[in-house]
Amino acid sequence: MKDKAAGRLQSLREKMATDNIDLLVLGPDSHMRWLLGFAPHADERPCVLFVSAASSAFLMPGLNAEDVAAQTDITLHRWGDGDGPSEALKSALYSFGARSPARIAIDETLRADHALLVLEMLPGVDYCYASSVVGALRLKKDSDERHGLTASARVNDGAMQAAFVAVRPGTTEREIAAVVQGYYLDHGAKPGFDIIGSGPNGAYPHHASGNRTIQAGDAIVIDIGGIYQGYPSDMTRMAFVGEPPEDYRQVHAIVDDALQAALAAARPGVKAKTVDAAARRIIEASGYGEYFTTRTGHGLGLDIHEAPYLSPTSETILEPGMVFSIEPGIYMPDRYGVRLEEIVYLTETGPDIFSRLPRDVHQGKA
């Protein structure tokens, strides 16, 4: 991992030079994990990585120091609870030279009090967010990342099939979610999230799985994801029990057509908003445009939601190596919702779908 970290640091410094960034400021979150292969435990104690054109330094709580020192050669400026971080922070910043940086890129996920601690020691500094620097490098996944996301998707396929088996009248949304969570744990993954939206609850795109009991005639949104070997998964399929609502099959077909239109539009060199428009056109032409209330997709990498975002306004140019969801939906209040979702890897010729499961609706036991 150290060799990979060295390569990523080099790419990062080249990007910093291009963007006229003198200093990068990262917290212990996904930007740091992508760059170094690890991130220390995050809590109320300031823990910050600084990267300049020539060197790097950590502001490091003492209780994390030995563990971090075993994973990196970056200099640690340690501080303890009895002293506080101020002097160690001054030491870390001084290690880059007496001249204050003119422009920094600061981690948008850094706690506000920790970010202010740094900014107060760099009065008047111009800053942007690390998403424009590290985030830009994270957009294109390498072979190891693609392999990790593929392996995670395979586990998620199994979790979805376990959810299908659990769908029957009398079972609650929360009980189906528990089956999914148990599958992740039994297969070496961590539960990530579960949206089990039955009947009218399916009209809420981010419904929290609750105590509603599955009833005959329900259409059920099943949107689930876990974390396997550090990489997340995400997928949505539909199920119903008994005879679904009268127009359900038609709506399901429209959403699938919208997804296929977005897949066809997703090509290198295309703007992300073009993919969103392709899905939206199908749903609008079918008379359900007002019920497509979400964006078409989001990126997936170390984070379940990251760039690129496929929205009506996104100007991001799609490139080979990007990974993102395509997940159009129709959400009809007080009735039901339909969402279908694939995670894709963009190749030179178009999207490659991670999941192996069909998008046909699953009919649960009545």
PyMOL commands that set and color helices and strands:
alter all, ss='L'
color gray80, all
select helices_A, chain A and resi 2-18+30-36+62-69+86-94+112-120+130-132+134-138+143-166+173-186+199-203+248-265+272-285+289-291
alter helices_A, ss='H'
color red, helices_A
select strands_A, chain A and resi 23-26+48-51+56-61+75-79+103-106+126-129+189-198+219-228+231-232+235-241+297-299+306-310+323-326+329-332+336-339+342-347+350-353+362-364
alter strands_A, ss='S'
color yellow, strands_A
deselect
rebuild
show_as cartoon
